[in-house]
Amino acid sequence: MSLIIALPIIAISALLLSRVPEIAQVGLSALPLAIIIGITWGHISRRTATDKEMKFTKFCQQKLLRGGIILFGFSLSFQQILAVGWEAVILDAIVITTVFCVGAYLGIKVFKLDREVAILTSAGSAICGAAAVLATESALKARQQSVTIAVGTVVLFGTIAMFSYPFIFQLSSMSPEAFGIYIGSTVHEVAQAVAAGDTVAQQALASGDTTGITALENAVVVKLIRVMMLAPFIVILSAAMMRLATGDAEKGKITIPWFVFGFLAAAGINSVIAIPEVMLTGLQLASQLLLAIAMAALGTQTQWKTMRQAGVKPILLALILFVLLIFGGYFLNIWLIGG
């Protein structure tokens, strides 16, 4: 089957599977599912992709990804920020800055990783997983191999992190409200924040705490605030990459990630205009479909031998960032938000 046909089918399959209750409960959203199915397809398919198919795959990974991120802006509003307070915004900003800077420093200076791998892995851990990796790729113009390695590490540790939160909640003295903020400020993917927040909410309600539902609400809102920060992050990173450029052809030129402004504009429109529910649902579904196709395209180009060739250093880097998010994020939440 041609990739031009296979990629949309993989994306639609991932969207449908993500709605199966048993799958949704473990936090597997359409995007990680699309990557997994895409990887499986890439390994079992015996045919060699044509030039036309490779161009289509690249189009999906670049253009459709950016279109999906723009449409994702309609899932957010600035009123959501006001609802949880500016403390959550400051918290998210500290988490993103700390995790990214620590990851980039350790990856480049200590582990001697390729700069692209270190930056992409750090961005994925700091902001919103695989989607952040692919969005950051636009600023770096990274190689396929670097993107593959980074996505693999953040998906792995993001999944492990998601299952850790319910156990941490049982051991902590945090209220469901505060713990939801902790989840949103430290978990990798949006779907993982939803899954972990829902589990913690159910635990709190089962123990008789009627405020338990706030764990899910705050987890989602604070996580979405982190996603919104992807826009300024990409702009700042693009400017930094321009300053670090050493080639004459690159000096003085900055890659403007125009799609992030579209993302902010979509969020702004959703903040000031009451978009009909049917239209809003359609925009959100379109966003998920475009992003799922982009993830499927990435998956089909992902080979396990690439991960093996990278060695253990990228996994060690992602592990350190995982520990930093879980433990560092916990104490930061206690300090800024309280219990």
VOTORBA-406023 format. One line per 2 residues: number of its first residue (from 1); their letters; for each residue x, y, z of N, C-alpha, C. Coordinates in steps of 0.02 Angstrom, whole numbers, plus 32768, in hexadecimal, padded with zeros to 4 digits. Layout:
NUM = a = X:Y:Z:X:Y:Z:X:Y:Z | ...
END
This chain:
1 = ms = 802A:7FC4:8000:8000:8000:8000:802C:803F:8000 | 801A:806F:7FD7:8040:80AD:7FD3:803C:80D4:8014
3 = li = 8072:80F6:8026:8073:8120:8062:8040:8159:805E | 8031:816F:8022:8000:81A5:8019:7FBC:818F:8031
5 = ia = 7FAE:814F:802B:7F6F:8133:8045:7F77:811C:808D | 7FB1:80FE:809C:7FBB:80E0:80DE:7FBC:8113:8116
7 = lp = 7FDB:814D:810C:7FE1:817D:8143:7F9D:8197:815C | 7F6F:81AC:812F:7F2D:81BF:8149:7F08:8186:816B
9 = ii = 7F10:8149:8151:7EEF:810F:8170:7F0B:8103:81B6 | 7F4D:8108:81BE:7F6C:80FF:81FF:7F53:8134:8230
11 = ai = 7F4F:8172:8218:7F38:81A9:8243:7EF0:81A0:825A | 7EC5:818D:822C:7E7E:8182:823D:7E78:8146:826D
13 = sa = 7E9F:8112:8261:7E9E:80D8:828E:7EB3:80EC:82D5 | 7EE6:8117:82D9:7EFE:812E:831B:7EC8:8157:833E
15 = ll = 7EA6:8182:8318:7E70:81AA:8336:7E38:817E:8351 | 7E26:814B:832B:7DF1:811E:8341:7E06:80F4:837D
17 = ls = 7E43:80DB:837B:7E5C:80B3:83B3:7E61:80DC:83F3 | 7E72:811C:83ED:7E7A:8146:8428:7E38:8151:844C
19 = rv = 7E00:8142:842B:7DBE:814A:8449:7DA6:810A:846B | 7DCC:80D4:8465:7DBC:8096:8488:7DCA:80A1:84D2
21 = pe = 7D99:8098:84FE:7DA2:80A8:8546:7DE0:8089:8565 | 7DED:8049:8556:7E26:8027:8575:7E68:8047:8560
23 = ia = 7E6B:8060:8523:7EA8:8081:850A:7EAE:80C7:8526 | 7E75:80EB:8528:7E75:812F:8542:7E8A:8132:858B
25 = qv = 7E78:80FF:85B1:7E86:80FD:85F8:7ED1:80FA:8607 | 7EF7:80DF:85DA:7F40:80DC:85E4:7F64:8116:85C3
27 = gl = 7F3E:8147:85AB:7F5D:8184:8592:7F7A:8181:854D | 7F68:814F:8526:7F81:814B:84E1:7F52:8172:84B4
29 = sa = 7F66:81AE:84A3:7F3E:81D8:8477:7F4D:81C6:842F | 7F2D:81EA:8401:7F35:81DC:83BA:7F7D:81E6:83A2
31 = lp = 7FA0:8216:83C0:7FE3:8226:83A7:8016:81EE:83B6 | 801E:81D8:83F5:804B:819F:8400:8035:8160:83DA
33 = la = 7FF3:8155:83D6:7FDA:811B:83B1:7FEE:811E:8368 | 7FE9:815A:834B:7FFB:8162:8304:8045:8153:82FA
35 = ii = 806F:8168:832A:80B6:8159:8325:80C2:810E:8328 | 80A1:80ED:8359:80AB:80A5:8362:8095:807E:8325
37 = ig = 8059:8090:830B:8040:806D:82CF:806E:807B:8293 | 8084:80BA:828E:80B1:80CD:8258:80F3:80A6:825A
39 = it = 810F:809F:8297:814D:8079:829F:8142:8030:8289 | 8109:8014:829F:80F9:7FCF:828C:80F4:7FC7:8241
41 = wg = 80D0:7FF7:8221:80C9:7FF5:81D9:810D:7FFA:81B7 | 8138:8028:81D0:8179:8032:81B2:81A5:7FF4:81B4
43 = hi = 8199:7FC9:81E7:81C3:7F8D:81EE:81A7:7F51:81C8 | 8164:7F4F:81BF:8148:7F14:819D:8140:7F1F:8152
45 = sr = 8140:7F5E:813D:8139:7F6C:80F6:817A:7F5C:80D1 | 8174:7F37:809D:81AF:7F20:8079:81BF:7F4B:803C
47 = rt = 8190:7F75:8028:819B:7F9C:7FEB:81C4:7FDA:7FF8 | 81E9:7FEF:7FC7:8212:802C:7FCB:81E9:8068:7FB6
49 = at = 81E9:809C:7FE0:81C2:80D7:7FD1:81DC:80FB:7F93 | 81AF:8113:7F6A:81C1:8139:7F2E:81D3:8181:7F42
51 = dk = 81EF:81A6:7F13:81FF:81ED:7F20:81C0:8214:7F31 | 8189:8204:7F0F:814A:8226:7F1B:8131:8219:7F62
53 = em = 8139:81DA:7F78:8123:81C9:7FBC:814F:81EB:7FF0 | 8190:81EF:7FE4:81BD:8210:8013:81AE:825B:8018
55 = kf = 819D:827A:7FE0:818A:82C0:7FE0:814A:82CA:8008 | 811B:829C:8001:80DC:82A0:8026:80E9:8297:8071
57 = tk = 8115:8268:8082:8127:825D:80C8:8145:829B:80E7 | 8172:82BC:80C2:8191:82F9:80DB:815E:8330:80E2
59 = fc = 812F:8334:80B2:80F9:8366:80B5:80D0:835C:80F5 | 80C2:831D:8105:809A:830E:8142:80BF:8322:8181
61 = qq = 8100:8313:8183:8128:8322:81BE:8133:836C:81C9 | 812F:8393:8193:813C:83DA:8199:80FC:8404:8194
63 = kl = 80DD:8403:815B:80A3:842F:814F:8066:841B:8178 | 8055:83DA:8177:801A:83C4:819C:8024:83CC:81E7
65 = lr = 8061:83BF:81FE:8070:83C9:8245:8062:8411:825A | 807B:8440:8233:8072:8486:8244:8029:849B:8240
67 = gg = 8006:8481:820F:7FBF:848F:820A:7F99:8474:8246 | 7FAC:8438:825D:7F8C:841A:8297:7F99:8441:82D6
69 = ii = 7FD6:845C:82DE:7FE7:8484:8319:7FBF:84C5:8319 | 7FB7:84E4:82DE:7F8F:8521:82DA:7F47:8514:82F0
71 = lf = 7F2A:84DE:82D5:7EE5:84CE:82E7:7EDE:84BA:8330 | 7F14:849F:834D:7F12:848C:8393:7F08:84C9:83C0
73 = gf = 7F1A:8503:83A6:7F10:8541:83CC:7EC8:854C:83DE | 7E99:8532:83B6:7E52:853B:83C5:7E3B:8511:8401
75 = sl = 7E67:84E6:841B:7E57:84C0:8457:7E68:84E7:8496 | 7E88:8520:848D:7EA0:8547:84C6:7E7F:858C:84C8
77 = sf = 7E81:85AA:8503:7E6B:85EF:850A:7E92:8610:8542 | 7E9A:8652:853E:7EBE:8676:8572:7E97:8678:85B3
79 = qq = 7E56:866C:85B0:7E2E:8669:85ED:7E43:862E:8619 | 7E5C:85F8:85F8:7E73:85BE:861E:7EAE:85D0:864B
81 = il = 7ED8:85FD:8633:7F11:8613:865B:7EF9:8637:8699 | 7EC8:8664:8690:7EAE:868A:86C8:7E8C:865D:86FB
83 = av = 7E70:8626:86E3:7E4A:85F9:8710:7E77:85D8:8744 | 7EB5:85C7:8731:7EE1:85A5:8760:7F12:85D5:8783
85 = gw = 7F15:8612:876B:7F41:8643:878B:7F85:8648:8769 | 7FA4:8682:8772:7FE4:868F:8752:801D:8666:8771
87 = ea = 8011:864C:87AE:8044:8622:87CC:8053:85E5:87A0 | 801D:85CA:8782:8026:8590:8756:804E:85A2:8718
89 = vi = 8044:85DF:86FF:806A:85F5:86C4:80B4:85FA:86D6 | 80C3:8618:870F:8108:861E:8725:8127:85D8:8730
91 = ld = 80FF:85AC:874E:8116:8568:875A:8128:8545:8719 | 80FC:854A:86E7:8109:852A:86A6:8148:8547:8686
93 = ai = 814F:858A:868B:8189:85AA:866C:81CA:8593:868C | 81CA:858B:86CF:8206:8573:86F2:8215:852B:86DE
95 = vi = 81E1:8501:86DB:81EB:84BA:86C8:8209:84B5:8682 | 81EB:84D8:8653:8203:84D5:860E:824C:84ED:8608
97 = tt = 825A:8527:8627:829D:8544:8623:82D1:8516:8643 | 82C1:84FD:867F:82F0:84D4:86A4:82FE:8491:8681
99 = vf = 82C8:846F:866D:82D0:842D:864D:82F5:8434:860B | 82E3:8466:85E4:8304:846E:85A3:834D:847F:85AB
101 = cv = 835D:84AF:85D7:83A3:84C4:85DF:83CE:848C:85FC | 83B3:846A:862F:83D9:8431:864C:83E3:83FB:8618
103 = ga = 83AF:83EB:85F2:83B4:83B7:85C0:83E5:83C8:8588 | 83E2:8406:8570:840E:841B:853A:8457:841B:8552
105 = yl = 8462:8433:8590:84A7:8435:85AA:84C3:83EE:85B4 | 849C:83C3:85D5:84B3:837F:85E1:84BD:835A:85A0
107 = gi = 848E:8361:8572:8492:833D:8533:84CE:8350:8509 | 84DC:8392:8506:8512:83AA:84DB:8556:83A7:84FE
109 = kv = 8558:83BF:853D:8599:83C6:8560:85AE:8386:8584 | 857F:8363:85A3:8591:8328:85CC:858F:82E8:85A3
111 = fk = 8555:82DB:8581:854E:829D:855B:856C:82A2:8515 | 857E:82DF:8500:859C:82EA:84BE:856E:82D1:8486
113 = ld = 852D:82DA:848F:84FE:82C7:845B:84FE:82FA:8423 | 84E5:82E5:83EA:84D9:8314:83B4:84AB:834C:83CD
115 = re = 84BA:838A:83BB:8494:83C3:83D4:844A:83BD:83C5 | 8439:83A4:838A:83F3:839D:8377:83CF:836D:83A6
117 = va = 83EE:8334:83B4:83CF:8302:83E0:83C3:831E:8425 | 83F6:8340:8440:83F1:835D:8483:83B9:8390:8487
119 = il = 83B5:83BC:8456:8383:83F2:8458:833D:83D5:844D | 8335:83A8:841E:82F3:838B:8410:82DA:8363:844B
121 = ts = 8305:833A:846A:82F1:8312:84A4:82DD:833F:84DE | 8304:8374:84E9:82F6:83A2:8520:82B5:83C8:8514
123 = ag = 82A8:83DC:84D7:826A:8400:84C7:822E:83D3:84D0 | 8233:8394:84BB:81FC:8365:84C2:81EC:8358:850B
125 = sa = 821F:8352:8535:8214:8346:857C:81F8:8385:859E | 8210:83BE:858A:81FE:83FD:85AB:81B8:8415:859B
127 = ic = 819F:8408:855E:8161:8428:8549:8128:83F7:853D | 8128:83D5:8505:80ED:83AB:84F7:80FE:836E:84CC
129 = ga = 8135:834B:84DE:8143:830B:84BF:8153:830D:8474 | 8137:82DD:8450:8147:82D3:840A:8135:8310:83DF
131 = aa = 80FD:8330:83EE:80E9:836B:83C8:811C:83A3:83CF | 8138:83AC:840A:816B:83DF:8415:81AB:83CE:83EF
133 = vl = 81BB:838E:83ED:81F7:8379:83C7:81F0:838C:837E | 81B7:837C:8360:81AD:838A:8319:81A8:83D5:830C
135 = at = 818A:83FB:833B:8186:8443:8332:81CB:8463:8338 | 81F4:844A:8366:8238:8464:8370:8263:8454:8333
137 = es = 8255:841C:8313:827B:8409:82D7:8279:8440:82A2 | 8243:8466:82A0:823D:849B:826E:826F:84D2:827A
139 = al = 8282:84DD:82B9:82B4:8511:82C8:82FB:84F8:82BC | 8305:84B7:82C9:8348:849A:82C1:8356:8481:827B
141 = ka = 8320:8471:8256:8326:844D:8216:834F:840E:8221 | 833A:83E8:8253:8360:83AD:8269:8358:8373:8239
143 = rq = 8387:8344:823E:8384:8308:8216:834F:82D8:8230 | 8337:82AD:8203:8304:827C:8215:831B:8250:824F
145 = qs = 8359:823B:824F:8374:8210:8282:836F:8231:82C7 | 837F:8271:82CC:837C:8295:830C:8334:8299:8325
147 = vt = 8306:82A6:82F8:82BF:82AB:830B:82A7:8267:8325 | 82B9:8232:8302:82A5:81EF:8316:82BC:81DD:835C
149 = ia = 82FB:81EB:836A:8318:81DC:83AC:82F4:8203:83E3 | 82EA:8244:83D7:82CA:826E:840A:8282:8259:8418
151 = vg = 825D:824B:83E3:8217:8235:83ED:8215:81F4:8413 | 8240:81C5:8402:8241:8185:8424:824C:818B:846F
153 = tv = 827A:81B7:8483:8289:81BE:84CA:8251:81E0:84F1 | 8233:8215:84D4:81FE:8238:84F9:81BE:8210:84FD
155 = vl = 81B0:81E8:84CA:8175:81BD:84CD:817E:8188:8504 | 81BB:816B:8507:81C9:8138:8539:81C1:8153:8580
157 = fg = 81E4:8189:8590:81E3:81A2:85D5:81A4:81C9:85E5 | 8184:81E4:85B2:8143:8204:85BE:810F:81D2:85D4
159 = ti = 8111:8196:85B6:80E3:8161:85C9:80F2:8147:860F | 8132:813F:861F:8144:8129:8663:812E:815C:8697
161 = am = 8139:819C:8687:8127:81D1:86B5:80DC:81D1:86C3 | 80B5:81C8:868E:806C:81CA:8696:8053:8197:86C9
163 = fs = 8070:815C:86C8:805A:8128:86F6:8075:8133:873D | 80A5:8160:8744:80C3:816C:8786:8099:819A:87B2
165 = yp = 8074:81C8:8793:8050:81FB:87BA:801D:81E0:87EC | 7FF4:81B0:87DA:7FC4:8196:880B:7FE6:817A:884A
167 = fi = 8020:815B:8842:8045:8141:887C:8062:817A:88A6 | 807B:81AD:8883:8097:81E7:88A6:8060:820A:88CE
169 = fq = 8024:820F:88B1:7FED:8230:88D4:7FDC:820D:8915 | 7FDE:81CB:8914:7FCE:81A4:8950:8002:81B0:8987
171 = ls = 8040:81BF:8973:8076:81C9:89A4:807D:8212:89B9 | 8060:8240:8992:8068:8287:89A0:8032:82A1:89CF
173 = sm = 803C:82DE:89E6:800A:82FF:8A10:7FE6:8336:89EA | 7FEF:8337:89A7:7FD0:836B:897E:7F85:8361:8978
175 = sp = 7F61:8399:8972:7F1A:8396:8964:7F10:8384:891A | 7ED6:836A:8907:7ECA:835B:88BF:7ED4:8399:8893
177 = ea = 7EC0:83D3:88AB:7EC7:8411:8885:7F11:841F:8876 | 7F3B:841C:88AB:7F82:842A:88A2:7FA4:83F4:887A
179 = fg = 7F8F:83B5:8884:7FAF:837E:8860:7F9F:8382:8815 | 7F65:8399:8804:7F54:83A2:87BE:7F82:83D4:879C
181 = iy = 7F93:840A:87C0:7FC2:843B:87A5:8007:841B:879C | 801A:83F1:87CC:805A:83CD:87C8:805C:83A0:878A
183 = ig = 8026:837D:877D:8022:8351:8742:802A:837A:8702 | 8002:83B0:86FD:8004:83D8:86C0:8047:83F9:86B3
185 = st = 806B:840A:86E8:80AA:842D:86E0:80E6:83FF:86D3 | 80DB:83BD:86DA:8115:8390:86D3:810B:8355:86A3
187 = vh = 80CD:8342:8693:80C2:8309:8667:80D3:831D:861F | 80E6:82EC:85F6:80FE:82FA:85B2:80C6:830D:8582
189 = ev = 8095:82E0:8577:8062:82E9:8544:8020:8300:8562 | 7FF6:8322:8539:7FB4:8337:8550:7F89:82FB:8563
191 = aq = 7F8A:82C7:853A:7F61:828C:8548:7F77:826B:8589 | 7FB8:826C:8597:7FD1:824F:85D4:7FBA:8277:8611
193 = av = 7FB6:82B9:8609:7F9D:82E4:863F:7F54:82D4:864D | 7F2E:82C9:8617:7EE7:82B7:8620:7EE0:8275:8644
195 = aa = 7F07:8243:862F:7F02:8201:864D:7F17:8201:8696 | 7F50:8221:86A5:7F69:8224:86EA:7F3A:824D:8715
197 = gd = 7F22:8285:86FB:7EF4:82B0:8722:7EB3:828C:8731 | 7E9A:8267:8701:7E5B:8242:870C:7E64:820B:8741
199 = tv = 7E9C:81E8:873E:7EA9:81B3:876F:7EAE:81CF:87B6 | 7ED2:8206:87BD:7ED9:8226:87FE:7E96:8240:8817
201 = aq = 7E6E:825C:87E9:7E2C:8275:87FC:7E00:823D:8816 | 7E03:8204:87F5:7DDB:81CA:880B:7DF4:81B0:884E
203 = qa = 7E35:81B1:8859:7E50:819C:8899:7E37:81C9:88D1 | 7E38:820B:88C5:7E22:823B:88F8:7DD7:8233:8906
205 = la = 7DAF:822C:88D2:7D67:8225:88DA:7D57:81E4:8900 | 7D7C:81AF:88F1:7D71:816F:8913:7D80:8173:895D
207 = sg = 7DAD:81A1:8970:7DBE:81A8:89B6:7D90:81DA:89DA | 7D5F:81F4:89B5:7D2F:8221:89D3:7D3E:826B:89CA
209 = dt = 7D73:827B:89A5:7D84:82C2:8999:7D5C:82DC:895E | 7D2B:8306:896B:7CFE:831E:8936:7D20:8350:8908
211 = tg = 7D5D:8367:8919:7D81:8396:88ED:7DAD:8371:88BC | 7DA8:832E:88BA:7DD4:8305:8891:7DD4:8318:8848
213 = it = 7D9B:832D:882D:7D96:833B:87E6:7DC4:8375:87D1 | 7DD7:83A0:8802:7E04:83D7:87F1:7E48:83BF:87DB
215 = al = 7E5B:8382:87EE:7E9B:8366:87D8:7E9D:8361:878C | 7E67:8349:876F:7E64:8342:8726:7E60:8386:8705
217 = en = 7E35:83B2:871E:7E2C:83F4:8700:7E6E:841C:8700 | 7E90:841E:8739:7ECE:8444:873D:7F06:8424:8715
219 = av = 7F08:83E1:8713:7F3B:83BF:86EC:7F37:83D2:86A2 | 7EFA:83D3:8687:7EF0:83E3:8641:7F00:842C:8632
221 = vv = 7EE6:8459:865B:7EF1:84A1:864F:7F3B:84B3:8654 | 7F5C:849C:8689:7FA3:84AE:8692:7FCD:848E:865B
223 = kl = 7FBB:8453:8645:7FDF:8434:860D:7FD5:845B:85CD | 7F98:8473:85C1:7F8B:849A:8585:7FB0:84DD:8586
225 = ir = 7FB9:84F9:85C2:7FE1:8536:85C7:8029:8527:85B1 | 8043:84ED:85C6:8086:84D9:85B0:8089:84D3:8564
227 = vm = 8054:84B6:8546:8052:84AF:84FE:8053:84F4:84DC | 802F:8524:84F8:802E:8568:84DC:8074:8587:84DC
229 = ml = 809D:8574:850D:80E0:8590:8511:810E:8574:84DB | 80F6:8542:84B6:811D:8528:847D:812A:8560:844B
231 = ap = 80FA:858D:8442:8100:85C2:8411:813B:85F1:841F | 813D:8611:845A:8177:863C:8467:81B9:8615:846B
233 = fi = 81B5:85D7:8481:81F2:85AE:8485:8211:85A5:8441 | 81E8:8596:840E:8202:858B:83CA:8220:85CC:83AF
235 = vi = 8200:8604:83BC:821A:8645:83A5:825E:8653:83C4 | 8263:8649:8407:82A2:8656:842A:82D8:8626:8412
237 = ls = 82C7:85E7:840A:82F8:85B5:83F2:8311:85C7:83AC | 82E3:85DD:8381:82F7:85EF:833D:8329:8629:833E
239 = aa = 831D:8659:8369:834B:8692:836F:838E:867B:838A | 838D:864D:83BB:83CB:8633:83D7:83F3:860C:83A3
241 = mm = 83D1:85E4:837B:83F3:85BD:8347:8412:85EC:8313 | 83F2:8624:8305:840E:8653:82D6:844F:8671:82F1
243 = rl = 8450:867F:8332:848C:869D:8351:84C6:866A:8354 | 84B4:862A:8359:84E7:85F6:835D:8500:85DF:8318
245 = at = 84DC:85F4:82E4:84EE:85DE:82A1:8535:85F5:8290 | 855A:85C9:8272:85A0:85DA:8260:85AA:85DF:8215
247 = gd = 857C:85C1:81EF:8584:85C3:81A6:8572:8607:818A | 8597:861F:8159:858A:8661:813C:8545:8665:811F
249 = ae = 852D:862D:8103:84EC:862F:80E3:84B4:8636:8116 | 84C3:8623:8156:848F:8625:8188:8490:8664:81B1
251 = kg = 84C9:8686:81B3:84CF:86C0:81DD:849D:86F5:81CA | 847F:8713:81FD:8450:874A:81F1:840B:8733:81DD
253 = ki = 8401:86F2:81D5:83C0:86D9:81C2:83A1:86B3:81FC | 8363:86C1:820A:833F:869E:823F:8303:867A:8221
255 = ti = 82FB:863D:8235:82C2:8616:821E:8284:862B:8246 | 8256:864D:8226:821A:8664:8249:81E5:862C:8246
257 = pw = 81D6:860F:827F:81A3:85D9:8280:815D:85F9:8280 | 8146:860D:8245:8108:8633:8241:80CC:860D:825D
259 = fv = 80D0:85CC:825D:8096:85A5:8275:8088:85B2:82BF | 80BB:85C6:82E6:80AD:85D2:832D:8082:8610:8337
261 = fg = 8088:863F:8308:805D:867A:830D:8015:8668:82FA | 800E:8639:82CC:7FCC:8620:82BC:7FAD:85FC:82F7
263 = fl = 7FD7:85D7:831B:7FC2:85B4:8358:7FA8:85E6:838C | 7FCD:861B:8397:7FB9:864E:83C8:7F7A:8673:83B0
265 = aa = 7F76:867F:836F:7F3C:86A2:8354:7EFD:8677:835D | 7F03:8636:8353:7ECA:8609:835D:7EB3:860A:83A6
267 = ag = 7EE3:8609:83D4:7ED2:860C:841B:7EB2:864F:842C | 7ECC:8684:840D:7EAF:86C6:8418:7E68:86CC:83FF
269 = in = 7E5B:86B0:83C4:7E17:86B1:83A9:7DE7:868B:83D7 | 7DFE:8651:83EF:7DD5:8628:841B:7DC9:864B:845E
271 = sv = 7DF4:867B:846F:7DED:869F:84AE:7DB9:86D7:84AB | 7DAF:86F3:846F:7D83:872E:846A:7D43:8720:8443
273 = ia = 7D40:86E8:8420:7D05:86D8:83F8:7CE7:8697:8410 | 7CA6:8697:8418:7C83:8659:842D:7C79:862E:83EF
275 = ip = 7CA8:8603:83E1:7CA4:85D7:83A7:7C71:85A1:83B5 | 7C43:8594:8386:7C10:8560:8390:7C31:851C:83A1
277 = ev = 7C12:84F8:83CD:7C2E:84B9:83E5:7C3C:8488:83AC | 7C0F:8485:837B:7C17:8457:8343:7C56:846A:831B
279 = ml = 7C5F:84AB:830F:7C99:84C1:82E9:7CD9:84B6:8310 | 7CD7:84C2:8352:7D11:84B9:837C:7D26:846F:837D
281 = tg = 7CF5:8443:8381:7D03:83FC:8380:7D23:83E8:833E | 7D09:8404:8307:7D25:83F6:82C5:7D6D:840D:82BE
283 = lq = 7D7C:8448:82D8:7DC0:8462:82D5:7DF0:8437:82FF | 7DD9:8422:8339:7E02:83F8:8364:7E0E:83B4:8345
285 = la = 7DDB:8399:8324:7DE3:8358:8302:7E13:835E:82C7 | 7E0D:8396:82A2:7E3A:83A1:8269:7E82:83A7:8281
287 = sq = 7E8C:83C9:82BA:7ECE:83CF:82D7:7EEA:838B:82E8 | 7EC2:8362:830A:7ED9:831F:831D:7EE9:82F4:82E0
289 = ll = 7EC1:82FA:82AB:7ECE:82D3:826E:7F0F:82E7:824D | 7F1B:8328:8246:7F58:8340:8226:7F95:832C:824F
291 = la = 7F91:8334:8291:7FC9:8321:82BC:7FD5:82D6:82BA | 7F9F:82AF:82B8:7FA5:8267:82B6:7FC6:8250:8274
293 = ia = 7FB5:8270:823D:7FD5:825F:81FD:801F:826F:8200 | 8030:82A9:821F:8077:82BC:8226:809C:8288:8250
295 = ma = 807D:8271:8287:809C:823F:82B2:80A3:81FC:828D | 8071:81EB:8266:8074:81AD:823F:80AD:81AF:820E
297 = al = 80B6:81E9:81EE:80ED:81F1:81BE:8131:81E9:81E2 | 8136:8206:821E:8173:81FE:8244:817E:81B4:8255
299 = gt = 8149:8193:826A:814E:814D:827E:8167:8120:8245 | 814D:812B:8209:8161:8101:81D0:81AA:8109:81BE
301 = qt = 81C7:8142:81D2:820E:814F:81C4:823B:813B:81FD | 821D:8122:8234:8243:8110:826F:8258:80C7:826D
303 = qw = 8298:80BB:8274:82B3:8078:8274:82D6:806A:82B7 | 82CA:802F:82D3:82E9:801E:8313:8335:8021:8310
305 = kt = 8350:8011:82D6:8399:8012:82D0:83B5:8058:82DB | 838C:808C:82CB:83A1:80D0:82D8:83A9:80DD:8322
307 = mr = 8379:80C4:834A:837C:80CB:8392:83B8:80A5:83AE | 83C5:806A:8393:83FE:8042:83AB:8440:8064:839C
309 = qa = 8444:8082:8361:8481:80A5:834E:848F:80E1:837A | 845A:80FF:8395:8461:813A:83BF:8480:8129:8402
311 = gv = 847A:80EA:8418:8497:80D5:8457:846A:80E8:8493 | 8487:80E3:84CE:8460:80ED:850B:845F:8136:8522
313 = kp = 848A:8160:8507:848F:81A5:851F:844E:81CD:8519 | 842A:81CA:84E0:83EB:81EE:84DC:83B8:81D5:850F
315 = il = 83B8:8194:851C:838A:8178:854E:839D:818F:8594 | 83DE:8193:85A2:83F4:81AB:85E3:83E1:81F4:85ED
317 = la = 83E7:821B:85B8:83D4:8262:85BC:8389:8268:85CA | 8360:8243:85A5:8318:8245:85B0:8305:822C:85F6
319 = li = 832A:81FB:8610:831F:81E2:8653:832C:8218:8687 | 8363:823C:867F:8373:8272:86AE:833E:82A8:86AD
321 = lf = 8326:82B9:8672:82F1:82EC:866C:82AF:82D2:868A | 82A3:8292:8684:8268:8272:86A2:826C:827A:86EF
323 = vl = 82A5:826B:870B:82AF:8271:8754:82A8:82BB:8769 | 82C4:82E8:8742:82C0:832F:8751:8278:8347:8751
325 = li = 8251:8330:8720:820B:8344:871D:81E3:8329:8758 | 81EE:82EA:8769:81C7:82CA:879E:81D9:82E7:87E2
327 = fg = 8219:82E7:87F3:822F:82FB:8837:8239:8348:883C | 825D:8363:880B:8267:83AC:880C:8225:83D1:8806
329 = gy = 81FA:83B7:87DA:81B9:83D6:87D0:818E:83D2:880E | 8194:839B:8833:816C:8392:8870:817E:83C7:88A4
331 = fl = 81BF:83CF:88B1:81D4:8400:88E4:81C8:8447:88CC | 81CD:8453:888B:81BE:8496:8871:8174:84A6:887A
333 = ni = 814A:8475:886F:8102:847F:8879:80F2:848D:88C3 | 8112:8468:88EF:8108:8473:8937:811B:84BA:894A
335 = wl = 8153:84D1:892D:816D:8514:893D:8140:854B:8921 | 812B:8545:88E2:8106:857B:88C2:80BA:8576:88CE
337 = ig = 80A0:853B:88CC:8057:8532:88CF:8040:851D:8915 | 8068:84F4:8936:8055:84DA:8978:8031:8499:8971
339 = g = 801B:847E:89AA:7FF9:843D:89A9:7FAF:8442:89A7
END
